[in-house]
Amino acid sequence: MMSVCLCLCPAVQSQNLVTDNVAVVEGEVAVISCRVKNNDDSVIQLLNPNRQTIYFRDVRPLKDARFQLVNFSDNELRVSLSNVTLSDEGRYVCQLYTDPPQEAYADITVLIPPGNPIIESREGQVIEGNETEMTCTAMGSKPAATIRWMKGDKELQGKSKVEETYDTMFTVTSQLTFTVTKEDDGVPVVCIVDHPAVKDVQAQTYLVVHYKPEVKIVVEFPDGLPREGQNMELSCQAKGKPHPQQINWVKVDDDLPSHALITGPDLYIENLNKTYNGTYRCFAANSVGESYDDYILYVYDAPTTTPIPTTATTTTPTTTTISLPEATADTTPSTEPAAHDSRAGEGAPRAVDHAVIGGVVAVVVFAMLCLLIILGRYFARHKGTYFTHEAKGADDAADADTAIINAEGGHNNSDEKKEYYI
């Protein structure tokens, strides 16, 4: 077995004699060194806690073969002790034969590592929101061990209790209590034991947390807004521990449509119409509890095609035709509908219809105004007053007889008659 000397504590020094305290793990090798400064050929010897001579110079009077000479010189006596046991613990004496004799003391401390830690849980399965209690025990160590707890990558604080046994050994028990969540399911809980004799001694267990289902309704089809005549499929996705064994579909405050078909977690509805509007609810249950999710269905009108409105206005000598761009009822709003409410974006299709109607009316009014203007100009060009000088003599006569005579005379001069056209 390879010899290991664990701890060299501060030296205990007499005038010219130096040694060190030693800590060693049970079953391993301890090395005791007696060193002399400025030695004047004085004799060095090593004594055990019972003051029995182990080595006198390089001679071993004691018949314990576990003690072996490692080095002997005028300045050092070094001895090893193999297979150390708890009974070897005590104060060893380095002695220098001078007048008066000098002594230095080396205390050997035997370390006993704890056994493998034992971790226990009050219950194997914990329901979300409840407290769980765990204990970790490290038995038969010297000195007493310390215990730490880790849950995942987070350190938790436990309460430790130390008990000393009759043979100066120690048993340490640490208790940990905490509240679990569903996120703790499958997370490791580790009990770590710290002791000067060993490293990386630990035990771990995994949390098993039961929680009620988490439910979410997903629309498989149609992709856009649900419209009359289309088919719809809703899928109920439920996750829990234990896995949900029961999934049910209902329509809130009403019965499911007669065309509705339930297959496992899926609800299938054929030939949608507006009587199917309402709230559809999916329930999922396990041994812990029950949860649900809602989907609000609003069925829109079936897609229709709006005819292209066209208005023609004829003038002389040109003809003007004004056409509106094609508008169809399947124009979709710019935003996607909400995940659980098919009524999202409800006002968009109606806004498009009103715009088309307004455009048509504006074109008709404009055409009528143009027609009235053209007709007005036409009649204005053919309207006038006709003036002649046939009764010009009557205008200057003093009485009716004279006017007649003048008028008759006027007829005789018909070659002077003129007409004016305005």
Number of C-alpha atoms within 10 A of each C-alpha: 8 6 15 15 15 17 16 13 13 10 13 15 16 16 10 14 23 20 28 22 20 22 23 25 24 21 17 19 22 26 23 23 21 25 24 22 12 10 16 10 11 15 14 27 20 26 18 18 16 10 11 13 18 23 22 16 17 18 12 17 11 14 8 10 9 12 19 17 17 13 12 17 12 16 16 19 24 19 21 17 19 19 15 20 17 17 7 17 19 14 18 23 23 26 22 24 13 14 7 7 10 16 23 23 23 25 19 23 22 24 24 23 23 25 14 14 20 15 20 16 15 10 11 11 13 20 19 20 14 11 12 18 13 18 18 27 24 28 22 21 21 24 20 23 22 16 24 19 22 15 17 14 10 8 12 15 14 18 12 16 11 16 13 15 12 6 9 13 16 20 20 22 21 21 19 18 14 14 13 19 16 18 10 18 19 13 15 16 22 21 26 20 24 18 20 17 19 13 11 9 17 19 18 18 16 15 21 20 22 23 24 23 24 18 22 19 21 15 18 13 15 13 10 11 22 21 20 18 16 16 15 19 17 20 19 23 17 24 16 22 19 15 16 21 11 13 20 16 19 15 18 13 9 11 10 16 14 9 10 16 14 14 9 12 18 20 21 16 18 16 13 22 18 14 10 21 17 18 17 23 17 25 22 27 23 20 15 15 12 18 17 19 17 20 20 18 18 22 21 19 15 14 13 9 10 13 9 13 17 13 14 12 17 13 12 7 5 7 9 11 10 13 13 13 9 11 16 17 15 14 11 14 15 8 9 13 16 11 12 18 16 22 17 16 16 14 10 14 17 10 10 17 14 10 11 18 11 10 13 16 12 10 18 15 11 13 18 11 11 14 14 11 11 13 11 10 10 12 9 9 8 7 8 9 7 8 11 11 13 15 15 14 18 19 10 11 15 9 9 10 11 14 18 15 13 18 18 15 12 19 14 9 9 11 8 10 12 10 11 9 8 8
